[in-house]
């Protein structure tokens, strides 16, 4: 008979304490948010004060505002169900198939950005709060809400949305899970919010319509799924012939489709809120002689002291409950001072590493000089955690010799060529753009044509990848470009 046996083993585990989590959250803040955070702490904490007479005297001359650039600054952080980072994904561009004049050039569409309606965001976030969903579902949903354009569209496919979510949150999510969360948002009122595009939006509204005749619903879905391209060109005869739908039945479908709202947020106002179109960079990369220097920009030279004597005098006359309050505020004051210094050191190391790794590109602006670089490369170079690098680069901008740069744009996966050489996927994407710009406008290149041209250069990509690159730059299909 075997008796109970005690076995000892050693196991290594890593735990993150509350202060570490608080500091990681602190790293997410950009310069404007840091200013607000510190000002709030100064108002609420009686034991911390700026060194010197006036905090405003510490403003430096390197504050920056570029009115020629527009962008959406993040409202919150991706961390819990109460907060979210908007990492300004590159797919927040006008949808060429659903907005803008028919004769607009695709590169004009590519450059225009839509500022999200805050009132719409608040409406859907309020509905989300009452759903009692798990934290991870709320995090995904909040990201999707903040990733929509002014009309309520994501303007991206599920792969692109998932990629940006994973980058912003530094977590891995399956596309199936993100898709399920998107479908939850689609059911919020008004229906169809966070649809991928106009086609997905109309399909969603049709599916969710409980009063529509079943036969008419199925026919409408068929038209939207299989005949949307002809529908967008107002060619009902071709739809009727190709899909074998009787003209009378097709007319019913078209009448139903035209009765729908053209986009989810139609009728919602901005509530009179002023939209901030300025981007304030957190970093600066300058060229001194032949050397590039990366550094942190601060609109204020934060220097604080803790009023220990004042706290001690208060404790001598305070009651038990007040003593706890005083201790908490003292701890908070010391933490803020240490966190600001750690943030400065961490961000300085990261920007110096990025400057070194991407120096050639930052001087020339030539995508051929953009070397493949992922978060892990920077983290290993400076001996930090990947999640730390992610937090100090997410939603951060740098003023550089080639202009204002979103740090996320400096990160790219490497693609191996047949020769063994490795190129940045952004360089390949730029090649796709150049091919489209130089094509015969009367006979534009299809994605398959572009795939064959790149293959001759030793670049083996799937047609799906070519399509992804094209859509990321808001370039219409070859058929749509021919009709422009």
FILUMMI-883793 format. One line per field, with one value per residue (C-alpha): x, y, z; residue in three letters. Coordinates in steps of 0.1 Angstrom, whole numbers, plus 5000, padded with zeros to 4 digits. Layout:
<recs>
x	X	...
y	Y	...
z	Z	...
kedren	ala	...
</recs>
This chain:
<recs>
x	5000	5013	5013	5010	5043	5054	5072	5090	5096	5108	5087	5094	5066	5062	5036	5029	5019	4995	5021	5036	5002	4997	5030	5023	4991	5011	5033	5003	4998	5008	5020	4986	4972	5002	4996	4960	4969	4995	4973	4945	4969	4981	4945	4936	4968	4976	5011	5027	5038	5059	5094	5097	5071	5048	5045	5036	5072	5085	5070	5096	5098	5096	5059	5047	5015	5011	4978	4985	4981	4949	4944	4924	4940	4933	4906	4913	4936	4933	4937	4903	4867	4866	4894	4908	4936	4928	4959	4947	4948	4958	4925	4905	4903	4873	4858	4862	4832	4808	4817	4831	4823	4824	4852	4875	4911	4920	4951	4930	4907	4937	4949	4916	4907	4873	4871	4848	4817	4821	4784	4781	4810	4794	4760	4775	4798	4769	4750	4782	4783	4749	4757	4775	4801	4835	4864	4881	4849	4845	4881	4876	4843	4857	4885	4861	4839	4869	4881	4851	4850	4825	4798	4802	4822	4855	4866	4887	4883	4885	4922	4932	4910	4924	4960	4955	4938	4966	4992	4974	4966	4998	4976	4967	4931	4915	4897	4866	4864	4868	4841	4817	4822	4816	4783	4773	4780	4760	4729	4733	4709	4711	4717	4748	4774	4810	4802	4832	4819	4786	4780	4784	4762	4733	4736	4736	4705	4687	4695	4684	4651	4624	4595	4608	4591	4614	4614	4622	4649	4666	4664	4678	4707	4715	4715	4737	4761	4764	4754	4766	4791	4764	4741	4766	4767	4729	4727	4695	4691	4724	4716	4682	4698	4729	4711	4680	4657	4624	4624	4593	4610	4642	4624	4610	4645	4658	4629	4638	4675	4669	4646	4676	4698	4729	4752	4749	4755	4732	4714	4738	4754	4788	4770	4788	4821	4853	4874	4911	4928	4963	4989	5014	5045	5060	5094	5118	5145	5170	5201	5232	5261	5261	5244	5208	5196	5163	5149	5117	5098	5081	5058	5066	5097	5081	5099	5079	5085	5065	5054	5065	5064	5029	5017	5034	5018	4984	4989	4995	4960	4942	4917	4922	4903	4922	4956	4948	4939	4972	4993	4975	4981	5018	5023	5006	5028	5060	5048	5040	5075	5092	5068	5075	5113	5109	5087	5113	5141	5121	5108	5143	5158	5131	5133	5171	5168	5143	5165	5194	5175	5156	5181	5185	5147	5143	5168	5157	5120	5127	5107	5135	5155	5128	5142	5120	5115	5091	5085	5107	5137	5135	5129	5159	5181	5175	5168	5131	5098	5079	5048	5067	5079	5044	5030	5055	5051	5013	4996	5029	5043	5078	5089	5116	5137	5111	5081	5057	5058	5034	5058	5037	5045	5081	5073	5069	5072	5100	5092	5118	5126	5137	5172	5172	5170	5145	5123	5099	5062	5057	5083	5063	5031	5047	5057	5020	5011	5037	5025	4989	5001	5021	4995	4976	4945	4924	4936	4943	4962	4942	4955	4965	4985	5003	5010	5027	5048	5061	5068	5092	5110	5114	5086	5061	5028	4993	4967	4949	4979	4980	4943	4950	4978	4956	4926	4949	4957	4921	4928	4897	4897	4909	4873	4864	4897	4888	4854	4869
y	5000	5034	5062	5099	5113	5150	5163	5196	5215	5250	5271	5305	5329	5366	5388	5424	5444	5472	5500	5484	5483	5519	5528	5510	5529	5561	5553	5553	5591	5614	5649	5665	5638	5640	5677	5671	5642	5663	5694	5672	5658	5693	5703	5672	5665	5692	5677	5682	5715	5727	5738	5775	5802	5792	5760	5780	5795	5761	5761	5755	5770	5737	5733	5724	5729	5721	5734	5718	5683	5668	5638	5622	5623	5593	5599	5570	5540	5504	5489	5481	5483	5519	5531	5526	5538	5550	5542	5561	5531	5538	5525	5555	5570	5579	5549	5555	5533	5550	5586	5616	5627	5600	5618	5622	5610	5580	5597	5627	5602	5586	5617	5629	5619	5620	5632	5610	5624	5624	5623	5591	5576	5585	5570	5536	5536	5542	5512	5491	5499	5484	5451	5436	5420	5404	5429	5415	5418	5454	5462	5450	5467	5500	5498	5492	5522	5545	5531	5542	5572	5600	5579	5549	5527	5509	5512	5480	5442	5419	5411	5448	5456	5427	5436	5471	5459	5435	5463	5488	5465	5444	5413	5386	5383	5358	5373	5352	5368	5403	5396	5384	5416	5436	5418	5428	5465	5461	5455	5487	5515	5529	5496	5488	5509	5496	5479	5473	5494	5504	5469	5453	5480	5474	5436	5440	5462	5437	5408	5425	5437	5416	5431	5423	5395	5365	5361	5397	5396	5367	5383	5416	5398	5381	5415	5431	5401	5392	5423	5452	5464	5466	5481	5509	5516	5518	5489	5470	5453	5436	5425	5411	5392	5379	5369	5357	5380	5392	5430	5435	5416	5435	5468	5459	5452	5485	5504	5487	5495	5531	5534	5526	5552	5558	5554	5545	5580	5600	5627	5626	5660	5667	5684	5716	5702	5717	5692	5693	5691	5697	5670	5676	5654	5637	5632	5652	5638	5664	5663	5678	5678	5642	5628	5621	5628	5615	5631	5636	5669	5682	5712	5716	5710	5690	5695	5689	5686	5669	5690	5665	5691	5702	5665	5658	5688	5677	5642	5655	5670	5646	5619	5582	5585	5616	5600	5573	5601	5619	5588	5579	5614	5614	5580	5593	5624	5604	5580	5608	5623	5589	5579	5611	5605	5568	5578	5603	5578	5550	5572	5587	5552	5541	5571	5569	5532	5540	5569	5545	5517	5539	5567	5563	5566	5595	5615	5606	5597	5570	5539	5518	5529	5519	5487	5460	5466	5452	5460	5431	5446	5478	5460	5437	5466	5486	5456	5464	5445	5445	5458	5488	5497	5493	5517	5545	5543	5539	5571	5590	5613	5626	5658	5646	5660	5645	5660	5648	5610	5586	5562	5532	5539	5532	5496	5470	5433	5420	5402	5379	5380	5351	5365	5362	5400	5413	5443	5462	5455	5493	5495	5468	5488	5519	5499	5489	5526	5536	5509	5522	5558	5549	5525	5531	5549	5533	5498	5499	5471	5444	5430	5399	5420	5437	5404	5392	5424	5421	5384	5394	5415	5384	5394	5366	5379	5364	5384	5388	5406	5429	5437	5444	5469	5486	5490	5502	5532	5536	5528	5516	5484	5484	5485	5515	5533	5528	5545	5575
z	5000	4990	5015	5009	4998	5001	4971	4972	4940	4930	4907	4894	4888	4880	4896	4890	4921	4922	4920	4889	4872	4882	4867	4834	4832	4838	4808	4785	4791	4763	4772	4772	4794	4818	4822	4831	4855	4873	4876	4890	4916	4926	4932	4952	4971	4998	5005	4971	4956	4927	4935	4929	4930	4901	4881	4851	4852	4842	4807	4781	4746	4728	4730	4695	4675	4638	4625	4591	4606	4619	4640	4668	4702	4724	4750	4774	4778	4770	4804	4821	4812	4823	4801	4766	4744	4710	4691	4660	4637	4601	4588	4602	4567	4545	4528	4490	4484	4507	4510	4491	4456	4429	4410	4440	4435	4457	4471	4482	4500	4514	4531	4546	4581	4599	4635	4655	4670	4708	4715	4695	4714	4747	4736	4728	4758	4781	4766	4770	4807	4813	4796	4825	4803	4812	4813	4782	4762	4774	4765	4730	4726	4739	4714	4686	4697	4696	4663	4643	4620	4622	4605	4628	4604	4612	4576	4579	4578	4608	4603	4603	4633	4653	4644	4657	4689	4697	4691	4712	4741	4739	4742	4717	4706	4682	4652	4660	4695	4681	4655	4682	4702	4670	4666	4701	4693	4660	4681	4702	4693	4667	4650	4629	4648	4643	4610	4588	4559	4542	4528	4561	4577	4553	4557	4595	4594	4572	4593	4625	4611	4629	4609	4574	4554	4555	4517	4511	4538	4521	4487	4501	4517	4484	4466	4493	4495	4458	4439	4460	4434	4408	4433	4441	4403	4401	4377	4388	4354	4357	4393	4382	4353	4372	4404	4387	4407	4392	4386	4408	4437	4432	4432	4467	4479	4466	4482	4515	4512	4503	4534	4557	4573	4552	4582	4619	4634	4611	4631	4660	4668	4683	4712	4705	4717	4704	4685	4691	4657	4670	4677	4704	4701	4731	4715	4693	4670	4658	4637	4652	4627	4615	4646	4653	4689	4702	4733	4753	4749	4780	4781	4817	4838	4865	4898	4930	4968	4995	5024	5051	5080	5071	5071	5104	5121	5108	5122	5157	5159	5135	5143	5134	5101	5091	5098	5072	5047	5054	5050	5017	5002	5013	4996	4965	4964	4967	4941	4916	4919	4914	4886	4866	4869	4859	4830	4818	4820	4803	4774	4769	4765	4741	4718	4718	4707	4680	4667	4665	4648	4623	4618	4581	4575	4599	4579	4544	4547	4521	4529	4514	4545	4570	4585	4598	4635	4661	4697	4707	4689	4709	4741	4737	4727	4759	4782	4789	4788	4755	4772	4786	4750	4738	4763	4757	4719	4717	4706	4708	4681	4674	4657	4633	4603	4580	4599	4625	4628	4646	4664	4654	4618	4625	4635	4608	4602	4579	4547	4533	4496	4474	4476	4514	4518	4543	4536	4557	4549	4548	4520	4501	4508	4493	4462	4458	4460	4434	4410	4413	4407	4376	4361	4328	4340	4312	4322	4359	4377	4395	4428	4408	4384	4412	4428	4395	4392	4428	4422	4394	4420	4442	4465	4471	4486	4485	4466	4500	4513	4483	4488	4525	4516	4490	4514	4542	4519	4509	4473	4454	4434	4398	4386	4407	4397	4360	4365	4383
kedren	unk	unk	unk	unk	unk	unk	unk	unk	unk	unk	unk	unk	unk	unk	unk	unk	unk	unk	unk	unk	unk	unk	unk	unk	unk	unk	unk	unk	unk	unk	unk	unk	unk	unk	unk	unk	unk	unk	unk	unk	unk	unk	unk	unk	unk	unk	unk	unk	unk	unk	unk	unk	unk	unk	unk	unk	unk	unk	unk	unk	unk	unk	unk	unk	unk	unk	unk	unk	unk	unk	unk	unk	unk	unk	unk	unk	unk	unk	unk	unk	unk	unk	unk	unk	unk	unk	unk	unk	unk	unk	unk	unk	unk	unk	unk	unk	unk	unk	unk	unk	unk	unk	unk	unk	unk	unk	unk	unk	unk	unk	unk	unk	unk	unk	unk	unk	unk	unk	unk	unk	unk	unk	unk	unk	unk	unk	unk	unk	unk	unk	unk	unk	unk	unk	unk	unk	unk	unk	unk	unk	unk	unk	unk	unk	unk	unk	unk	unk	unk	unk	unk	unk	unk	unk	unk	unk	unk	unk	unk	unk	unk	unk	unk	unk	unk	unk	unk	unk	unk	unk	unk	unk	unk	unk	unk	unk	unk	unk	unk	unk	unk	unk	unk	unk	unk	unk	unk	unk	unk	unk	unk	unk	unk	unk	unk	unk	unk	unk	unk	unk	unk	unk	unk	unk	unk	unk	unk	unk	unk	unk	unk	unk	unk	unk	unk	unk	unk	unk	unk	unk	unk	unk	unk	unk	unk	unk	unk	unk	unk	unk	unk	unk	unk	unk	unk	unk	unk	unk	unk	unk	unk	unk	unk	unk	unk	unk	unk	unk	unk	unk	unk	unk	unk	unk	unk	unk	unk	unk	unk	unk	unk	unk	unk	unk	unk	unk	unk	unk	unk	unk	unk	unk	unk	unk	unk	unk	unk	unk	unk	unk	unk	unk	unk	unk	unk	unk	unk	unk	unk	unk	unk	unk	unk	unk	unk	unk	unk	unk	unk	unk	unk	unk	unk	unk	unk	unk	unk	unk	unk	unk	unk	unk	unk	unk	unk	unk	unk	unk	unk	unk	unk	unk	unk	unk	unk	unk	unk	unk	unk	unk	unk	unk	unk	unk	unk	unk	unk	unk	unk	unk	unk	unk	unk	unk	unk	unk	unk	unk	unk	unk	unk	unk	unk	unk	unk	unk	unk	unk	unk	unk	unk	unk	unk	unk	unk	unk	unk	unk	unk	unk	unk	unk	unk	unk	unk	unk	unk	unk	unk	unk	unk	unk	unk	unk	unk	unk	unk	unk	unk	unk	unk	unk	unk	unk	unk	unk	unk	unk	unk	unk	unk	unk	unk	unk	unk	unk	unk	unk	unk	unk	unk	unk	unk	unk	unk	unk	unk	unk	unk	unk	unk	unk	unk	unk	unk	unk	unk	unk	unk	unk	unk	unk	unk	unk	unk	unk	unk	unk	unk	unk	unk	unk	unk	unk	unk	unk	unk	unk	unk	unk	unk	unk	unk	unk	unk	unk	unk	unk	unk	unk	unk	unk	unk	unk	unk	unk	unk	unk	unk	unk	unk	unk	unk	unk	unk	unk	unk	unk	unk	unk	unk	unk	unk	unk
</recs>
